[in-house]
Amino acid sequence: MTKPLPHDPYATAVMAALGDQYDPANSWTEYTSDDGEVMLMEIVINLDDDKAAAAGMRHGAYLRWTQTEGWIWCYATTGDRSYADMGRPVLILVPAPEDVARAVRIILTPGDGPEPLPVPGSSRPYVHGSTLPPALQAAVDGEDIDADTAHALAAYSSPSTITTGR
């Protein structure tokens, strides 16, 4: 059995909000990459190839989240998957999954889209000073994440906040 990663509940909530806009078989989370300062929590979500192609990104597009950058979106510029970094689709570090899904709908809309990016975003309320789940507490103790970001992620750890995928 694989040990749950600190940010898995948040990734699960975002992927559920995306519905059919992403490719679950080619999306993942990890907590292994060292950026030279901290171990990175990463979420990589490959957007649906057919929807990306219809929006003019014929080689695909993806979202990447880390606790140091937030969400970044990229599209493939060539068939060998060389990517162009397009910046942040949502302004805040741990935005509500619905805001990520709204940004992805804009990205996947052919033409100029119904509204501009980045989406300002909102965050799920959390209680400062509340007990963190063990995996997030370990990340704080290891100085991989600050307490505020850990609490923002912890807002998705409660069973009442996690929805199932498709």
N, C-alpha and C positions, 0 to 999 in steps of 0.2 A: 504494500500500500504506500502510495506517495504521500509524503508529509505536505499538508496544505501550506501554501505560500502566504505571506502576510497580506498581500493585495488580491488574492484570489476572489474573495467575496465581492470586491469592487469590480473586478474584471467580469465576473459572472453577471452582475447587475447591468453593466454596460452592454455586454453581448446580448442579454435578454432584451434590452431596450432597442438594440439594432434590428432584431427580428431577422428578416431575409436580406438585409443589406450587406451582410458579411459572409465570409467563407469559414465555417467553424472548423473544417478539417485542416485549414492552414492558418489558424490563429492560436496563440499560446501565451502563457505567462512564464516568467523565470525570475530567479533571484540569484544570479550567479556571475553576472558581468561586473568586473571591477573597473570603474572609470578613472582610477588613479587616486580617488579620495574616498569613495564609499562603494559598497556593494549595491548594484542597481536592481531595483524592482522594475521589471519590464512587463508591459502588456503589448503584444503585437497582434493587430487585427487586420487581416487581409480583407479588403472590401470585395463584394461580389464582382467577379470578372465581367459578367455580361452587363451589369449596371454601370460599371466603370467604363467599359467600351462604348456604351450608349451615350455616356457623358463626354466622350472624346478622349478618354484615357485607354487606348486600345491595348496597352500592355499591362494594365492593372494599377491598383492604388492600395495603400495601406495606412493605418494609424499606428502610432507608437506612443506609449506612455511610460514615463519614468517619474520617480518621486522628486527628481531634480529639475525636470523640464516641463512636466505636464504632457498634454497631448500635442503631437506633431503629425501632420499628414504629408504624405509623399505620393507621387505617381511615377510609374515606370516610364522612362523616356525611350527605351529600346527593348527589343525582345529578350535581351540577356538580363533584363531587370536592373538596369542602371536607373537610379532614382533621383528625382528632383525634389528637394525639401521645399515644401510650400508654406511652412510656418504653422502657427498654432490655430486650430479651428475654433477653440474655446479658450477664453482668456484666463480662467482660474485654474489652479493646480489640480484640484480634485472636484471637477464639476459633476453635477447630477447626471446620471446616465441619460436622461431624457434630453439634456443639452447636447451631449455627444451625439446622440441619434439625430437630433435636429441639424447639427453641423454636417453630419454625413449625408443627410437628405439634400442639403444644399450642394455639397461636393458632387453628389451623384445626379444632380439635375442637369440635363443637357442645356447648353447655352450659359447665360450669365447667372442663372439661379434666381430664386424668388427673393432672396435677401443676401446681403454681403456677409462674408466671414471677416474677422472672427465673431462668433456668438459670445456675448458677454458672459453668460453662464450664471448658474446659481449653485449652491452647495446644500447638501442635506444637513440639517441641524445636528449637532453633537454636543455632548456635555464635557466641558473642560474639566480635567481632574478625575473623570470617571476611569474605572479600571479598563485597561486595554486587553484585548485578547492576547494570549501568550506569544504568538508569532510576531505581533506588532510590538509588544513590549520588548522582545528580544532585539528587534530591529532598532528601537530607540536606544536600548542599552548598548548596542554595538555602534551607535552614532551613525547609522545608515539613513536615519530619517528623524526629523524633528518631531516633538510631541504634538504640535498642532496638526501636522500632516497625518501623523499616526491616528489621531482622534478623528480627523476627517475621513480616513479610510475605515476606521472602526464603525462609523455610522452605517456601513454596509454589512457588518458582521452579525447583526441581529437577525434571527430567523424571519422576523416580520418584514425585513427590508430586502430580502433576497427573493427574486422571482426565478422561476425555472426557465431554462432555454427553450428553444423551439421543439 
